[in-house]
């Protein structure tokens, strides 16, 4: 639990370095790098546009112990692809700063501001930058001090129209003894709150006489300055002054926000305006670079051990302290090898030998397996060939057996037919088939055949080319004692004397119907 609490506390310190925002909100430590540990590097960022020198970096401590560090030249962190957002605050006051007479008003200051802004927008190349204009004086009982003149835009015509349309405030609140003062700090605070959520460069430019209210009803300069630093919004003053020799409090306020301030007297109105315009143009050209500030690279050799315990870094710059956390990387085999080079080499050689032996053993085993696979494949192939040869020999024997049986059957059949033919010749049987179909008839004698086939195909003995007769319709068979008609599976069946039959003994004069054909048997 104690270790967890330390980690959480260190994380909070890293996010919000102690003392940094309390003294200088635009400065902090970042990008702590331990890749080359024990060499550690980090970046100190400062919004201050004035480049710091090496002597400004007073001391660096690691866990409370001072260490030597190296300083590298500053580099600008300017990013020029984001447009600026600038709010112009126009102090439109009723009374001039050097008089208390109600007959003499603040019209000269109003005219100075209007002419300066008009010339500025005519001469400035604002590009994609956005300007907004608000007027202010005294808040009184209102919740807001600012009154919108022009919303954010980069249209020069709209900005100039807004400047020309603002009217001089001839009726404002009067407090005895404070006739010449406005709610300057409250107006700046409201402008910072408008800009705080905008990403990218931003700034507030205030046209003022430099005499703000500073009582219980107004924001204090310290509160607004801290807010401007925390929200990263510099304040710039264009101060119209007719009281020579008086230093305004707003000048130090603007400089503390990393902005700037310039006074312009009314001794020569036209020159005064031209000088103010030149100041604005020069300030505007440097505003983005000033807003981004600078990065400073520092590095040192850490005195801590490797591990997972966080270490606090404290950098003292010009008397202010800035904190960050650094976690040394964990112990690694590479670090051990660097510290024990000879042993590491011996271990490496031993590991290499073991690896070589393992590879040799695996290769040998794989070769043995490969050899056995080849032998098994050769044996399987031989067995397959032997089986094929055996199957072929068996098939040949079966074929020879079949041929012998067929030959024997044919011999028996031929002998039987020969016997039957002898009987037919002995009895001097002279049978005749008289065929009739489609008004056609013909005779077919049966004398030297045991079987006479009848059908539509040409390979029959009796060919009857009629579609009602099947290709192989029937056959006439002499059994040695009698003649029979046998149906060969015909479609239209065999009809003998009007009776369908599969097999029928024939008598002289029997009529056989085969489809539309009629055959008369004479014997």
Buried (B, 14 or more C-beta within 10 A) or exposed (E): EEEEEEBEEBEEBBEEBEBBBEEBBBBBBEEBBBEEBBEBBBBBBBBBBEEBEEEBBEEBBBBEEEBEBEBEEBEEBEEEEBBBBBBBBBBBBBBBBBBEEEEEBBEBBBBBBBBBBBBBBEEBEBEEBBBBBBBBBBBEEEEEBBBEBBEBBBEBEBBBEBBEEBEBBEEBBEEEEBBBBBBBBBBBBBBBEBBBEBEBBBBBBBBBBBBBBBEEEBBBBEEBBBBBBEBBBBBBBBBBBBBEEEEBEBBEBBBBBBBBBBBBBBEEEEEBBBBBBEBBBEBBEEBBBBBBBBBBBBBBEBEBEBEEBBBBBBBBBBEBBBBBBBBBBEEEEEBEBEEEEEEBEEEEEEEEEEEEEEEEEEEEEEEEEEEEEEEEEEEEEEEEEEEEEEEEEEEEEEEEEEEEEEEEEEEEEEEEBEEBBEBBEEEEEEBEBBBBBEEEEEEBEBEEBBEBBBBBEEEBBBBBEBEBBBEBBBBBBBEEEEBBBBBBEBEBBBBBEEEEBEEBEBEEEBBBBBBBBBBBBBB
